[in-house]
Amino acid sequence: MQPKELESVHRRYVKEVHKTRMWVLTTQGILFLLFLGLWELLARTNTINTLIFSYPSKIWAQFWAQLLDGSLLPHIGMTVWETIIGFLLGTILGTVLAAIIWWSPFLSRVLEPYLVIANSMPKVALGPVFIVSFGPGLFSVIAMGCAISVIITTINIYSSFKEVNQNYVKVVQTLGGNKRQIFTLVILPATIPTILATLKVNVGLSWVGVIVGEFLVSEQGLGYLIIYGFQVFNFTLVMMSLAIIAVVATLMYQGVAFLERRLTSQFK
C-alpha cells in the first residue's frame, strides 16, 4: 500500500473514532437529560415522595442558594482535599508495599495470606480504631480514605509484578543486571498500565473512605452534610451532596484517565 493510501486510511479511521466518541457522548447526555426530566415529572405529579427523593429543580435551588451564601464551598473544599490526600497516600503506600513484597520472596510468602485476609475485612469497621488513634478530626478521615485503597493497591500491583514476562528478567540477568536494575528496567515499566488502572479504581475507593470517615467524625465536608440532612429531614440537602460527590468524583476520574492516556502514549 502506498504512503498516500495509508494516510487516507488513517484519516478515515481517526474520523470514524471521533464520530463514535461523539455518538457515545451524545447518547450519554440524552440519557442523563431523560433521567432528570422523568425524575422532575414524577415529582411534579406526586408519583414519588418528594420529601424523600426531592427533585432536580429543588436540588438546583438548594445548591445555588448555598453557593451564593458561601456555606457550600468550604464543605466541598474539605472533602476534595481529604480525598486527594487519601488517594495519594493509598496509591503510594500500596505501590511501595508491593515493591517490598516483590523484592523479598520470603516476605512474599509470609505476607501474602495476610494481605488476602486484610482485603476481605470490612475497612469501615476500622473507623473507631482511627478515631481513637488519630482523634476525631482530619487525620482520621484521611486514614479512612487511605485504608480503603491501600490493600487492594498492594495486591493488584504485586500480582502485576509477578506476571511480568520472565524472559525480560533473564535478559537483564544475563547482561549482569542486579535486582534493583531488574526492577527499574523491567518490572516497573511493564506494570505502568496496571498502576494507572489501579489509580482509576482508587478514585472511587478514596471517595468511599473519606465520606464514611466524615460520617463518623467530621464537622465539615460533604459527608457531614449528608448526615446533617438526614438528621433534620432535609433530603434535598442529602441529594444535593450526593450530586456534588458524583460530579467531582467524575472530574477526578477523568483527570486520572487523561494522565493514563498521556503516560501510556509515551510508553508505546
ABEGO torsion letter per residue (X at the ends): XBAAAAAAAAAAAAAAAAAAAAAAAAAAAAAAAAAAAAAAAAAAAGABBAAAAEBAAAAAAAAAAAAAAGAAAAAAAAAAAAAAAAAAAAAAAAAAAAAAAAABAAAAAAAAAAAAAAAABBAAAAAAAAAAAAEBBAAAAAAAAAAAAAAAAAAAAAAAAAABBAAAAAAAAAAGBBAAAAAAAAAAAAAAAAAAAAAAAAAAAAAAAAAAAAAAABABEAAAAAAAAAAAGBAAAAAAAAAAAAAAAAAAAAAAAAAAAAAAAAAX
